[in-house]
Each structure stands twice: as structure tokens, then as C-alpha cells.
Amino acid sequence: MSKQTADRGDALVRAGAIVFAVGAVATLVTFVPLFFDLTRLPTAAYWICMLMPLGFLLSLAGLLATARAERRRARD
């Protein structure tokens, strides 16, 4: 069971990294028009930038799950 928890934690870290990367790219894309005086993107594009902190939180949850599984495994 602890191996599954560690695997689940690793999967959360990977998913969080992907979500964070998508949010980071969206942040760069939404700020480019502001610097080059181009037409602003729709509001929905700015909401996609919120994926960056969500990815960070997913990765953090995965790290905590993996740490708990490792601690349980060390105890047993």
C-alpha cells in the first residue's frame, strides 16, 4: 500500500509540473501584448495563468504524499 501512495505522490508531482508549465507559458503569452502595445487578450487567457499556482500546489501535495509514504515505509 505504501508503494501505491509513493507512486501516487510521484504522479501528482509530474502532473503538477505539467500544469505549472502550462500556466507559465500562458503567463508569458498574456504579458507579451502588454509590453509591445498590442491588442490585449480576452479575460479567459488571464484565467489560464492561474494554472501556475495550481500546479505548484499539486506538486507540493505530491511531495507531501511521497514523504508520508517514505516515513511509513521506514517505520515498518
N, CA, C, O and CB atoms as a CASP TS submission, in Angstrom:
PFRMAT TS
TARGET T0000
AUTHOR 0000-0000-0000
METHOD Language model
MODEL 1
PARENT N/A
ATOM      1  N   MET     1       0.821  -1.190   0.000  1.00  0.00           N
ATOM      2  CA  MET     1       0.000   0.000   0.000  1.00  0.00           C
ATOM      3  C   MET     1       0.868   1.257   0.000  1.00  0.00           C
ATOM      4  O   MET     1       0.522   2.233  -0.667  1.00  0.00           O
ATOM      5  CB  MET     1      -0.936  -0.004   1.203  1.00  0.00           C
ATOM      6  N   SER     2       1.962   1.261   0.715  1.00  0.00           N
ATOM      7  CA  SER     2       2.801   2.452   0.744  1.00  0.00           C
ATOM      8  C   SER     2       3.472   2.697  -0.596  1.00  0.00           C
ATOM      9  O   SER     2       3.762   3.841  -0.948  1.00  0.00           O
ATOM     10  CB  SER     2       3.851   2.329   1.832  1.00  0.00           C
ATOM     11  N   LYS     3       3.723   1.620  -1.354  1.00  0.00           N
ATOM     12  CA  LYS     3       4.300   1.784  -2.696  1.00  0.00           C
ATOM     13  C   LYS     3       3.307   2.507  -3.605  1.00  0.00           C
ATOM     14  O   LYS     3       3.697   3.343  -4.420  1.00  0.00           O
ATOM     15  CB  LYS     3       4.687   0.403  -3.304  1.00  0.00           C
ATOM     16  N   GLN     4       2.005   2.177  -3.459  1.00  0.00           N
ATOM     17  CA  GLN     4       0.993   2.867  -4.250  1.00  0.00           C
ATOM     18  C   GLN     4       0.920   4.340  -3.876  1.00  0.00           C
ATOM     19  O   GLN     4       0.755   5.194  -4.747  1.00  0.00           O
ATOM     20  CB  GLN     4      -0.373   2.209  -4.063  1.00  0.00           C
ATOM     21  N   THR     5       1.041   4.643  -2.595  1.00  0.00           N
ATOM     22  CA  THR     5       0.990   6.038  -2.157  1.00  0.00           C
ATOM     23  C   THR     5       2.183   6.805  -2.713  1.00  0.00           C
ATOM     24  O   THR     5       2.043   7.949  -3.145  1.00  0.00           O
ATOM     25  CB  THR     5       0.963   6.127  -0.614  1.00  0.00           C
ATOM     26  N   ALA     6       3.368   6.168  -2.703  1.00  0.00           N
ATOM     27  CA  ALA     6       4.549   6.827  -3.264  1.00  0.00           C
ATOM     28  C   ALA     6       4.363   7.047  -4.757  1.00  0.00           C
ATOM     29  O   ALA     6       4.723   8.101  -5.279  1.00  0.00           O
ATOM     30  CB  ALA     6       5.821   5.994  -2.998  1.00  0.00           C
ATOM     31  N   ASP     7       3.801   6.055  -5.449  1.00  0.00           N
ATOM     32  CA  ASP     7       3.553   6.213  -6.878  1.00  0.00           C
ATOM     33  C   ASP     7       2.526   7.314  -7.133  1.00  0.00           C
ATOM     34  O   ASP     7       2.660   8.090  -8.079  1.00  0.00           O
ATOM     35  CB  ASP     7       3.075   4.888  -7.488  1.00  0.00           C
ATOM     36  N   ARG     8       1.516   7.375  -6.296  1.00  0.00           N
ATOM     37  CA  ARG     8       0.501   8.416  -6.431  1.00  0.00           C
ATOM     38  C   ARG     8       1.127   9.789  -6.198  1.00  0.00           C
ATOM     39  O   ARG     8       0.788  10.749  -6.889  1.00  0.00           O
ATOM     40  CB  ARG     8      -0.662   8.175  -5.442  1.00  0.00           C
ATOM     41  N   GLY     9       2.036   9.888  -5.231  1.00  0.00           N
ATOM     42  CA  GLY     9       2.726  11.148  -4.970  1.00  0.00           C
ATOM     43  C   GLY     9       3.603  11.556  -6.139  1.00  0.00           C
ATOM     44  O   GLY     9       3.651  12.730  -6.506  1.00  0.00           O
ATOM     45  N   ASP    10       4.301  10.582  -6.728  1.00  0.00           N
ATOM     46  CA  ASP    10       5.131  10.882  -7.902  1.00  0.00           C
ATOM     47  C   ASP    10       4.278  11.347  -9.071  1.00  0.00           C
ATOM     48  O   ASP    10       4.659  12.255  -9.809  1.00  0.00           O
ATOM     49  CB  ASP    10       5.951   9.653  -8.311  1.00  0.00           C
ATOM     50  N   ALA    11       3.128  10.721  -9.232  1.00  0.00           N
ATOM     51  CA  ALA    11       2.228  11.124 -10.322  1.00  0.00           C
ATOM     52  C   ALA    11       1.709  12.540 -10.096  1.00  0.00           C
ATOM     53  O   ALA    11       1.564  13.312 -11.043  1.00  0.00           O
ATOM     54  CB  ALA    11       1.045  10.140 -10.443  1.00  0.00           C
ATOM     55  N   LEU    12       1.431  12.878  -8.837  1.00  0.00           N
ATOM     56  CA  LEU    12       0.976  14.243  -8.537  1.00  0.00           C
ATOM     57  C   LEU    12       2.072  15.265  -8.830  1.00  0.00           C
ATOM     58  O   LEU    12       1.795  16.354  -9.334  1.00  0.00           O
ATOM     59  CB  LEU    12       0.536  14.352  -7.066  1.00  0.00           C
ATOM     60  N   VAL    13       3.308  14.913  -8.513  1.00  0.00           N
ATOM     61  CA  VAL    13       4.415  15.832  -8.790  1.00  0.00           C
ATOM     62  C   VAL    13       4.564  16.045 -10.292  1.00  0.00           C
ATOM     63  O   VAL    13       4.755  17.174 -10.744  1.00  0.00           O
ATOM     64  CB  VAL    13       5.733  15.292  -8.193  1.00  0.00           C
ATOM     65  N   ARG    14       4.477  14.971 -11.061  1.00  0.00           N
ATOM     66  CA  ARG    14       4.592  15.099 -12.525  1.00  0.00           C
ATOM     67  C   ARG    14       3.445  15.916 -13.106  1.00  0.00           C
ATOM     68  O   ARG    14       3.657  16.787 -13.950  1.00  0.00           O
ATOM     69  CB  ARG    14       4.624  13.713 -13.182  1.00  0.00           C
ATOM     70  N   ALA    15       2.221  15.627 -12.648  1.00  0.00           N
ATOM     71  CA  ALA    15       1.059  16.381 -13.133  1.00  0.00           C
ATOM     72  C   ALA    15       1.172  17.847 -12.739  1.00  0.00           C
ATOM     73  O   ALA    15       0.843  18.732 -13.529  1.00  0.00           O
ATOM     74  CB  ALA    15      -0.251  15.781 -12.579  1.00  0.00           C
ATOM     75  N   GLY    16       1.630  18.104 -11.534  1.00  0.00           N
ATOM     76  CA  GLY    16       1.806  19.484 -11.083  1.00  0.00           C
ATOM     77  C   GLY    16       2.835  20.225 -11.914  1.00  0.00           C
ATOM     78  O   GLY    16       2.667  21.410 -12.203  1.00  0.00           O
ATOM     79  N   ALA    17       3.903  19.531 -12.303  1.00  0.00           N
ATOM     80  CA  ALA    17       4.928  20.168 -13.136  1.00  0.00           C
ATOM     81  C   ALA    17       4.366  20.531 -14.507  1.00  0.00           C
ATOM     82  O   ALA    17       4.672  21.595 -15.046  1.00  0.00           O
ATOM     83  CB  ALA    17       6.145  19.242 -13.294  1.00  0.00           C
ATOM     84  N   ILE    18       3.550  19.653 -15.065  1.00  0.00           N
ATOM     85  CA  ILE    18       2.954  19.930 -16.375  1.00  0.00           C
ATOM     86  C   ILE    18       1.977  21.098 -16.284  1.00  0.00           C
ATOM     87  O   ILE    18       1.989  21.989 -17.133  1.00  0.00           O
ATOM     88  CB  ILE    18       2.239  18.678 -16.921  1.00  0.00           C
ATOM     89  N   VAL    19       1.133  21.092 -15.256  1.00  0.00           N
ATOM     90  CA  VAL    19       0.160  22.180 -15.083  1.00  0.00           C
ATOM     91  C   VAL    19       0.889  23.499 -14.839  1.00  0.00           C
ATOM     92  O   VAL    19       0.486  24.536 -15.365  1.00  0.00           O
ATOM     93  CB  VAL    19      -0.808  21.873 -13.908  1.00  0.00           C
ATOM     94  N   PHE    20       1.958  23.465 -14.045  1.00  0.00           N
ATOM     95  CA  PHE    20       2.753  24.662 -13.790  1.00  0.00           C
ATOM     96  C   PHE    20       3.359  25.194 -15.085  1.00  0.00           C
ATOM     97  O   PHE    20       3.358  26.402 -15.320  1.00  0.00           O
ATOM     98  CB  PHE    20       3.860  24.365 -12.770  1.00  0.00           C
ATOM     99  N   ALA    21       3.875  24.301 -15.923  1.00  0.00           N
ATOM    100  CA  ALA    21       4.488  24.724 -17.186  1.00  0.00           C
ATOM    101  C   ALA    21       3.453  25.371 -18.108  1.00  0.00           C
ATOM    102  O   ALA    21       3.738  26.377 -18.757  1.00  0.00           O
ATOM    103  CB  ALA    21       5.149  23.523 -17.892  1.00  0.00           C
ATOM    104  N   VAL    22       2.258  24.796 -18.165  1.00  0.00           N
ATOM    105  CA  VAL    22       1.198  25.389 -18.994  1.00  0.00           C
ATOM    106  C   VAL    22       0.846  26.780 -18.472  1.00  0.00           C
ATOM    107  O   VAL    22       0.662  27.711 -19.256  1.00  0.00           O
ATOM    108  CB  VAL    22      -0.065  24.482 -19.010  1.00  0.00           C
ATOM    109  N   GLY    23       0.752  26.918 -17.161  1.00  0.00           N
ATOM    110  CA  GLY    23       0.457  28.226 -16.570  1.00  0.00           C
ATOM    111  C   GLY    23       1.570  29.233 -16.822  1.00  0.00           C
ATOM    112  O   GLY    23       1.302  30.412 -17.051  1.00  0.00           O
ATOM    113  N   ALA    24       2.824  28.770 -16.779  1.00  0.00           N
ATOM    114  CA  ALA    24       3.952  29.676 -17.027  1.00  0.00           C
ATOM    115  C   ALA    24       3.950  30.165 -18.471  1.00  0.00           C
ATOM    116  O   ALA    24       4.191  31.344 -18.732  1.00  0.00           O
ATOM    117  CB  ALA    24       5.285  28.975 -16.708  1.00  0.00           C
ATOM    118  N   VAL    25       3.682  29.269 -19.398  1.00  0.00           N
ATOM    119  CA  VAL    25       3.612  29.672 -20.813  1.00  0.00           C
ATOM    120  C   VAL    25       2.452  30.647 -21.016  1.00  0.00           C
ATOM    121  O   VAL    25       2.591  31.642 -21.727  1.00  0.00           O
ATOM    122  CB  VAL    25       3.442  28.426 -21.739  1.00  0.00           C
ATOM    123  N   ALA    26       1.314  30.362 -20.392  1.00  0.00           N
ATOM    124  CA  ALA    26       0.167  31.263 -20.514  1.00  0.00           C
ATOM    125  C   ALA    26       0.488  32.638 -19.941  1.00  0.00           C
ATOM    126  O   ALA    26       0.052  33.655 -20.481  1.00  0.00           O
ATOM    127  CB  ALA    26      -1.058  30.670 -19.806  1.00  0.00           C
ATOM    128  N   THR    27       1.244  32.673 -18.857  1.00  0.00           N
ATOM    129  CA  THR    27       1.628  33.957 -18.271  1.00  0.00           C
ATOM    130  C   THR    27       2.509  34.752 -19.228  1.00  0.00           C
ATOM    131  O   THR    27       2.315  35.954 -19.408  1.00  0.00           O
ATOM    132  CB  THR    27       2.357  33.743 -16.940  1.00  0.00           C
ATOM    133  N   LEU    28       3.467  34.083 -19.834  1.00  0.00           N
ATOM    134  CA  LEU    28       4.326  34.770 -20.810  1.00  0.00           C
ATOM    135  C   LEU    28       3.521  35.280 -22.004  1.00  0.00           C
ATOM    136  O   LEU    28       3.723  36.401 -22.471  1.00  0.00           O
ATOM    137  CB  LEU    28       5.438  33.828 -21.297  1.00  0.00           C
ATOM    138  N   VAL    29       2.610  34.441 -22.489  1.00  0.00           N
ATOM    139  CA  VAL    29       1.812  34.822 -23.660  1.00  0.00           C
ATOM    140  C   VAL    29       0.897  36.003 -23.342  1.00  0.00           C
ATOM    141  O   VAL    29       0.689  36.863 -24.198  1.00  0.00           O
ATOM    142  CB  VAL    29       0.976  33.627 -24.151  1.00  0.00           C
ATOM    143  N   THR    30       0.352  36.060 -22.141  1.00  0.00           N
ATOM    144  CA  THR    30      -0.568  37.153 -21.821  1.00  0.00           C
ATOM    145  C   THR    30       0.150  38.471 -21.554  1.00  0.00           C
ATOM    146  O   THR    30      -0.439  39.539 -21.723  1.00  0.00           O
ATOM    147  CB  THR    30      -1.403  36.784 -20.620  1.00  0.00           C
ATOM    148  N   PHE    31       1.414  38.411 -21.138  1.00  0.00           N
ATOM    149  CA  PHE    31       2.136  39.648 -20.871  1.00  0.00           C
ATOM    150  C   PHE    31       2.807  40.235 -22.112  1.00  0.00           C
ATOM    151  O   PHE    31       3.117  41.426 -22.128  1.00  0.00           O
ATOM    152  CB  PHE    31       3.170  39.406 -19.812  1.00  0.00           C
ATOM    153  N   VAL    32       3.033  39.449 -23.129  1.00  0.00           N
ATOM    154  CA  VAL    32       3.679  39.958 -24.346  1.00  0.00           C
ATOM    155  C   VAL    32       2.896  41.111 -24.971  1.00  0.00           C
ATOM    156  O   VAL    32       3.501  42.127 -25.315  1.00  0.00           O
ATOM    157  CB  VAL    32       3.837  38.834 -25.366  1.00  0.00           C
ATOM    158  N   PRO    33       1.556  40.996 -25.134  1.00  0.00           N
ATOM    159  CA  PRO    33       0.825  42.132 -25.726  1.00  0.00           C
ATOM    160  C   PRO    33       0.908  43.408 -24.892  1.00  0.00           C
ATOM    161  O   PRO    33       0.823  44.508 -25.438  1.00  0.00           O
ATOM    162  CB  PRO    33      -0.627  41.762 -25.915  1.00  0.00           C
ATOM    163  N   LEU    34       1.071  43.274 -23.596  1.00  0.00           N
ATOM    164  CA  LEU    34       1.165  44.470 -22.753  1.00  0.00           C
ATOM    165  C   LEU    34       2.472  45.219 -22.982  1.00  0.00           C
ATOM    166  O   LEU    34       2.496  46.449 -22.940  1.00  0.00           O
ATOM    167  CB  LEU    34       1.041  44.090 -21.281  1.00  0.00           C
ATOM    168  N   PHE    35       3.557  44.487 -23.224  1.00  0.00           N
ATOM    169  CA  PHE    35       4.857  45.121 -23.425  1.00  0.00           C
ATOM    170  C   PHE    35       5.031  45.692 -24.827  1.00  0.00           C
ATOM    171  O   PHE    35       5.732  46.687 -25.010  1.00  0.00           O
ATOM    172  CB  PHE    35       5.954  44.131 -23.148  1.00  0.00           C
ATOM    173  N   PHE    36       4.400  45.071 -25.814  1.00  0.00           N
ATOM    174  CA  PHE    36       4.569  45.521 -27.198  1.00  0.00           C
ATOM    175  C   PHE    36       3.391  46.344 -27.710  1.00  0.00           C
ATOM    176  O   PHE    36       3.265  46.573 -28.913  1.00  0.00           O
ATOM    177  CB  PHE    36       4.771  44.332 -28.096  1.00  0.00           C
ATOM    178  N   ASP    37       2.541  46.783 -26.807  1.00  0.00           N
ATOM    179  CA  ASP    37       1.410  47.647 -27.137  1.00  0.00           C
ATOM    180  C   ASP    37       0.521  47.030 -28.222  1.00  0.00           C
ATOM    181  O   ASP    37       0.099  47.710 -29.157  1.00  0.00           O
ATOM    182  CB  ASP    37       1.912  49.016 -27.591  1.00  0.00           C
ATOM    183  N   LEU    38       0.246  45.733 -28.080  1.00  0.00           N
ATOM    184  CA  LEU    38      -0.643  45.015 -28.995  1.00  0.00           C
ATOM    185  C   LEU    38      -2.036  44.931 -28.380  1.00  0.00           C
ATOM    186  O   LEU    38      -2.257  45.386 -27.257  1.00  0.00           O
ATOM    187  CB  LEU    38      -0.091  43.592 -29.308  1.00  0.00           C
ATOM    188  N   THR    39      -2.957  44.355 -29.110  1.00  0.00           N
ATOM    189  CA  THR    39      -4.310  44.170 -28.602  1.00  0.00           C
ATOM    190  C   THR    39      -4.281  43.178 -27.445  1.00  0.00           C
ATOM    191  O   THR    39      -3.660  42.120 -27.536  1.00  0.00           O
ATOM    192  CB  THR    39      -5.263  43.680 -29.725  1.00  0.00           C
ATOM    193  N   ARG    40      -4.958  43.531 -26.359  1.00  0.00           N
ATOM    194  CA  ARG    40      -4.981  42.658 -25.181  1.00  0.00           C
ATOM    195  C   ARG    40      -5.763  41.388 -25.463  1.00  0.00           C
ATOM    196  O   ARG    40      -6.696  41.384 -26.267  1.00  0.00           O
ATOM    197  CB  ARG    40      -5.587  43.391 -23.977  1.00  0.00           C
ATOM    198  N   LEU    41      -5.381  40.331 -24.808  1.00  0.00           N
ATOM    199  CA  LEU    41      -6.077  39.052 -24.944  1.00  0.00           C
ATOM    200  C   LEU    41      -7.359  39.069 -24.127  1.00  0.00           C
ATOM    201  O   LEU    41      -7.514  39.893 -23.226  1.00  0.00           O
ATOM    202  CB  LEU    41      -5.171  37.883 -24.502  1.00  0.00           C
ATOM    203  N   PRO    42      -8.279  38.158 -24.439  1.00  0.00           N
ATOM    204  CA  PRO    42      -9.521  38.102 -23.654  1.00  0.00           C
ATOM    205  C   PRO    42      -9.248  37.713 -22.192  1.00  0.00           C
ATOM    206  O   PRO    42      -8.185  37.185 -21.867  1.00  0.00           O
ATOM    207  CB  PRO    42     -10.505  37.097 -24.288  1.00  0.00           C
ATOM    208  N   THR    43     -10.203  37.978 -21.342  1.00  0.00           N
ATOM    209  CA  THR    43     -10.050  37.711 -19.913  1.00  0.00           C
ATOM    210  C   THR    43      -9.791  36.238 -19.633  1.00  0.00           C
ATOM    211  O   THR    43      -9.073  35.909 -18.689  1.00  0.00           O
ATOM    212  CB  THR    43     -11.287  38.164 -19.161  1.00  0.00           C
ATOM    213  N   ALA    44     -10.355  35.359 -20.427  1.00  0.00           N
ATOM    214  CA  ALA    44     -10.153  33.920 -20.220  1.00  0.00           C
ATOM    215  C   ALA    44      -8.674  33.548 -20.294  1.00  0.00           C
ATOM    216  O   ALA    44      -8.233  32.634 -19.598  1.00  0.00           O
ATOM    217  CB  ALA    44     -10.946  33.116 -21.259  1.00  0.00           C
ATOM    218  N   ALA    45      -7.919  34.233 -21.115  1.00  0.00           N
ATOM    219  CA  ALA    45      -6.483  33.949 -21.220  1.00  0.00           C
ATOM    220  C   ALA    45      -5.774  34.261 -19.908  1.00  0.00           C
ATOM    221  O   ALA    45      -4.825  33.569 -19.537  1.00  0.00           O
ATOM    222  CB  ALA    45      -5.852  34.760 -22.368  1.00  0.00           C
ATOM    223  N   TYR    46      -6.219  35.283 -19.211  1.00  0.00           N
ATOM    224  CA  TYR    46      -5.613  35.628 -17.931  1.00  0.00           C
ATOM    225  C   TYR    46      -5.981  34.608 -16.845  1.00  0.00           C
ATOM    226  O   TYR    46      -5.203  34.373 -15.921  1.00  0.00           O
ATOM    227  CB  TYR    46      -6.050  37.033 -17.505  1.00  0.00           C
ATOM    228  N   TRP    47      -7.165  34.010 -16.961  1.00  0.00           N
ATOM    229  CA  TRP    47      -7.562  32.985 -16.004  1.00  0.00           C
ATOM    230  C   TRP    47      -6.726  31.723 -16.171  1.00  0.00           C
ATOM    231  O   TRP    47      -6.501  30.997 -15.202  1.00  0.00           O
ATOM    232  CB  TRP    47      -9.044  32.658 -16.163  1.00  0.00           C
ATOM    233  N   ILE    48      -6.268  31.456 -17.374  1.00  0.00           N
ATOM    234  CA  ILE    48      -5.420  30.285 -17.600  1.00  0.00           C
ATOM    235  C   ILE    48      -4.094  30.437 -16.852  1.00  0.00           C
ATOM    236  O   ILE    48      -3.466  29.439 -16.497  1.00  0.00           O
ATOM    237  CB  ILE    48      -5.163  30.082 -19.114  1.00  0.00           C
ATOM    238  N   CYS    49      -3.676  31.652 -16.614  1.00  0.00           N
ATOM    239  CA  CYS    49      -2.447  31.892 -15.845  1.00  0.00           C
ATOM    240  C   CYS    49      -2.552  31.352 -14.421  1.00  0.00           C
ATOM    241  O   CYS    49      -1.534  31.100 -13.776  1.00  0.00           O
ATOM    242  CB  CYS    49      -2.134  33.385 -15.806  1.00  0.00           C
ATOM    243  N   MET    50      -3.769  31.175 -13.935  1.00  0.00           N
ATOM    244  CA  MET    50      -3.956  30.653 -12.587  1.00  0.00           C
ATOM    245  C   MET    50      -3.580  29.177 -12.476  1.00  0.00           C
ATOM    246  O   MET    50      -3.582  28.608 -11.385  1.00  0.00           O
ATOM    247  CB  MET    50      -5.392  30.846 -12.157  1.00  0.00           C
ATOM    248  N   LEU    51      -3.256  28.563 -13.617  1.00  0.00           N
ATOM    249  CA  LEU    51      -2.791  27.179 -13.571  1.00  0.00           C
ATOM    250  C   LEU    51      -1.409  27.078 -12.930  1.00  0.00           C
ATOM    251  O   LEU    51      -1.045  26.024 -12.410  1.00  0.00           O
ATOM    252  CB  LEU    51      -2.758  26.585 -14.979  1.00  0.00           C
ATOM    253  N   MET    52      -0.647  28.151 -12.962  1.00  0.00           N
ATOM    254  CA  MET    52       0.702  28.119 -12.401  1.00  0.00           C
ATOM    255  C   MET    52       0.672  27.844 -10.892  1.00  0.00           C
ATOM    256  O   MET    52       1.341  26.909 -10.451  1.00  0.00           O
ATOM    257  CB  MET    52       1.423  29.447 -12.681  1.00  0.00           C
ATOM    258  N   PRO    53      -0.067  28.608 -10.081  1.00  0.00           N
ATOM    259  CA  PRO    53      -0.107  28.264  -8.662  1.00  0.00           C
ATOM    260  C   PRO    53      -0.801  26.932  -8.389  1.00  0.00           C
ATOM    261  O   PRO    53      -0.462  26.245  -7.426  1.00  0.00           O
ATOM    262  CB  PRO    53      -0.800  29.356  -7.895  1.00  0.00           C
ATOM    263  N   LEU    54      -1.768  26.563  -9.226  1.00  0.00           N
ATOM    264  CA  LEU    54      -2.427  25.272  -9.057  1.00  0.00           C
ATOM    265  C   LEU    54      -1.426  24.134  -9.260  1.00  0.00           C
ATOM    266  O   LEU    54      -1.431  23.161  -8.507  1.00  0.00           O
ATOM    267  CB  LEU    54      -3.607  25.132 -10.041  1.00  0.00           C
ATOM    268  N   GLY    55      -0.577  24.254 -10.267  1.00  0.00           N
ATOM    269  CA  GLY    55       0.458  23.248 -10.494  1.00  0.00           C
ATOM    270  C   GLY    55       1.437  23.176  -9.339  1.00  0.00           C
ATOM    271  O   GLY    55       1.889  22.092  -8.969  1.00  0.00           O
ATOM    272  N   PHE    56       1.766  24.323  -8.770  1.00  0.00           N
ATOM    273  CA  PHE    56       2.653  24.360  -7.605  1.00  0.00           C
ATOM    274  C   PHE    56       2.023  23.619  -6.433  1.00  0.00           C
ATOM    275  O   PHE    56       2.700  22.856  -5.744  1.00  0.00           O
ATOM    276  CB  PHE    56       2.969  25.816  -7.208  1.00  0.00           C
ATOM    277  N   LEU    57       0.733  23.839  -6.205  1.00  0.00           N
ATOM    278  CA  LEU    57       0.049  23.169  -5.102  1.00  0.00           C
ATOM    279  C   LEU    57      -0.059  21.661  -5.346  1.00  0.00           C
ATOM    280  O   LEU    57       0.080  20.877  -4.407  1.00  0.00           O
ATOM    281  CB  LEU    57      -1.346  23.771  -4.903  1.00  0.00           C
ATOM    282  N   LEU    58      -0.303  21.249  -6.579  1.00  0.00           N
ATOM    283  CA  LEU    58      -0.338  19.822  -6.902  1.00  0.00           C
ATOM    284  C   LEU    58       1.009  19.161  -6.624  1.00  0.00           C
ATOM    285  O   LEU    58       1.067  18.076  -6.046  1.00  0.00           O
ATOM    286  CB  LEU    58      -0.732  19.616  -8.369  1.00  0.00           C
ATOM    287  N   SER    59       2.071  19.808  -7.030  1.00  0.00           N
ATOM    288  CA  SER    59       3.410  19.268  -6.794  1.00  0.00           C
ATOM    289  C   SER    59       3.710  19.197  -5.301  1.00  0.00           C
ATOM    290  O   SER    59       4.302  18.226  -4.832  1.00  0.00           O
ATOM    291  CB  SER    59       4.469  20.124  -7.506  1.00  0.00           C
ATOM    292  N   LEU    60       3.313  20.198  -4.569  1.00  0.00           N
ATOM    293  CA  LEU    60       3.529  20.200  -3.129  1.00  0.00           C
ATOM    294  C   LEU    60       2.755  19.068  -2.460  1.00  0.00           C
ATOM    295  O   LEU    60       3.273  18.405  -1.562  1.00  0.00           O
ATOM    296  CB  LEU    60       3.120  21.546  -2.532  1.00  0.00           C
ATOM    297  N   ALA    61       1.520  18.849  -2.894  1.00  0.00           N
ATOM    298  CA  ALA    61       0.729  17.736  -2.351  1.00  0.00           C
ATOM    299  C   ALA    61       1.381  16.397  -2.674  1.00  0.00           C
ATOM    300  O   ALA    61       1.386  15.491  -1.840  1.00  0.00           O
ATOM    301  CB  ALA    61      -0.705  17.771  -2.908  1.00  0.00           C
ATOM    302  N   GLY    62       1.927  16.270  -3.872  1.00  0.00           N
ATOM    303  CA  GLY    62       2.624  15.044  -4.241  1.00  0.00           C
ATOM    304  C   GLY    62       3.868  14.821  -3.412  1.00  0.00           C
ATOM    305  O   GLY    62       4.156  13.693  -3.013  1.00  0.00           O
ATOM    306  N   LEU    63       4.610  15.881  -3.149  1.00  0.00           N
ATOM    307  CA  LEU    63       5.806  15.756  -2.311  1.00  0.00           C
ATOM    308  C   LEU    63       5.443  15.332  -0.894  1.00  0.00           C
ATOM    309  O   LEU    63       6.125  14.499  -0.297  1.00  0.00           O
ATOM    310  CB  LEU    63       6.577  17.078  -2.278  1.00  0.00           C
ATOM    311  N   LEU    64       4.373  15.903  -0.360  1.00  0.00           N
ATOM    312  CA  LEU    64       3.941  15.529   0.985  1.00  0.00           C
ATOM    313  C   LEU    64       3.461  14.085   1.035  1.00  0.00           C
ATOM    314  O   LEU    64       3.750  13.377   1.999  1.00  0.00           O
ATOM    315  CB  LEU    64       2.834  16.461   1.463  1.00  0.00           C
ATOM    316  N   ALA    65       2.736  13.635   0.016  1.00  0.00           N
ATOM    317  CA  ALA    65       2.270  12.246  -0.027  1.00  0.00           C
ATOM    318  C   ALA    65       3.450  11.281  -0.121  1.00  0.00           C
ATOM    319  O   ALA    65       3.450  10.237   0.531  1.00  0.00           O
ATOM    320  CB  ALA    65       1.316  12.033  -1.219  1.00  0.00           C
ATOM    321  N   THR    66       4.438  11.617  -0.915  1.00  0.00           N
ATOM    322  CA  THR    66       5.621  10.769  -1.036  1.00  0.00           C
ATOM    323  C   THR    66       6.399  10.733   0.275  1.00  0.00           C
ATOM    324  O   THR    66       6.884   9.674   0.670  1.00  0.00           O
ATOM    325  CB  THR    66       6.524  11.265  -2.174  1.00  0.00           C
ATOM    326  N   ALA    67       6.524  11.856   0.947  1.00  0.00           N
ATOM    327  CA  ALA    67       7.235  11.909   2.223  1.00  0.00           C
ATOM    328  C   ALA    67       6.521  11.073   3.282  1.00  0.00           C
ATOM    329  O   ALA    67       7.165  10.367   4.057  1.00  0.00           O
ATOM    330  CB  ALA    67       7.372  13.360   2.700  1.00  0.00           C
ATOM    331  N   ARG    68       5.202  11.154   3.315  1.00  0.00           N
ATOM    332  CA  ARG    68       4.445  10.338   4.278  1.00  0.00           C
ATOM    333  C   ARG    68       4.616   8.857   3.987  1.00  0.00           C
ATOM    334  O   ARG    68       4.754   8.059   4.914  1.00  0.00           O
ATOM    335  CB  ARG    68       2.952  10.708   4.247  1.00  0.00           C
ATOM    336  N   ALA    69       4.610   8.473   2.709  1.00  0.00           N
ATOM    337  CA  ALA    69       4.788   7.064   2.350  1.00  0.00           C
ATOM    338  C   ALA    69       6.183   6.584   2.721  1.00  0.00           C
ATOM    339  O   ALA    69       6.346   5.460   3.195  1.00  0.00           O
ATOM    340  CB  ALA    69       4.540   6.853   0.851  1.00  0.00           C
ATOM    341  N   GLU    70       7.184   7.420   2.512  1.00  0.00           N
ATOM    342  CA  GLU    70       8.548   7.050   2.880  1.00  0.00           C
ATOM    343  C   GLU    70       8.685   6.906   4.391  1.00  0.00           C
ATOM    344  O   GLU    70       9.376   6.008   4.871  1.00  0.00           O
ATOM    345  CB  GLU    70       9.545   8.089   2.357  1.00  0.00           C
ATOM    346  N   ARG    71       8.034   7.781   5.132  1.00  0.00           N
ATOM    347  CA  ARG    71       8.096   7.699   6.592  1.00  0.00           C
ATOM    348  C   ARG    71       7.415   6.420   7.088  1.00  0.00           C
ATOM    349  O   ARG    71       7.920   5.761   7.997  1.00  0.00           O
ATOM    350  CB  ARG    71       7.435   8.941   7.232  1.00  0.00           C
ATOM    351  N   ARG    72       6.267   6.069   6.491  1.00  0.00           N
ATOM    352  CA  ARG    72       5.589   4.825   6.853  1.00  0.00           C
ATOM    353  C   ARG    72       6.448   3.611   6.511  1.00  0.00           C
ATOM    354  O   ARG    72       6.531   2.656   7.284  1.00  0.00           O
ATOM    355  CB  ARG    72       4.237   4.729   6.142  1.00  0.00           C
ATOM    356  N   ARG    73       7.082   3.662   5.344  1.00  0.00           N
ATOM    357  CA  ARG    73       7.923   2.553   4.916  1.00  0.00           C
ATOM    358  C   ARG    73       9.127   2.391   5.850  1.00  0.00           C
ATOM    359  O   ARG    73       9.544   1.266   6.126  1.00  0.00           O
ATOM    360  CB  ARG    73       8.393   2.769   3.469  1.00  0.00           C
ATOM    361  N   ALA    74       9.679   3.480   6.330  1.00  0.00           N
ATOM    362  CA  ALA    74      10.821   3.418   7.251  1.00  0.00           C
ATOM    363  C   ALA    74      10.409   2.879   8.608  1.00  0.00           C
ATOM    364  O   ALA    74      11.194   2.209   9.277  1.00  0.00           O
ATOM    365  CB  ALA    74      11.454   4.799   7.413  1.00  0.00           C
ATOM    366  N   ARG    75       9.175   3.170   9.020  1.00  0.00           N
ATOM    367  CA  ARG    75       8.674   2.690  10.297  1.00  0.00           C
ATOM    368  C   ARG    75       8.441   1.197  10.274  1.00  0.00           C
ATOM    369  O   ARG    75       8.662   0.522  11.280  1.00  0.00           O
ATOM    370  CB  ARG    75       7.397   3.405  10.664  1.00  0.00           C
ATOM    371  N   ASP    76       8.000   0.665   9.146  1.00  0.00           N
ATOM    372  CA  ASP    76       7.662  -0.768   9.054  1.00  0.00           C
ATOM    373  C   ASP    76       8.857  -1.643   8.896  1.00  0.00           C
ATOM    374  O   ASP    76       8.720  -2.863   8.807  1.00  0.00           O
ATOM    375  CB  ASP    76       6.738  -1.013   7.918  1.00  0.00           C
TER
END
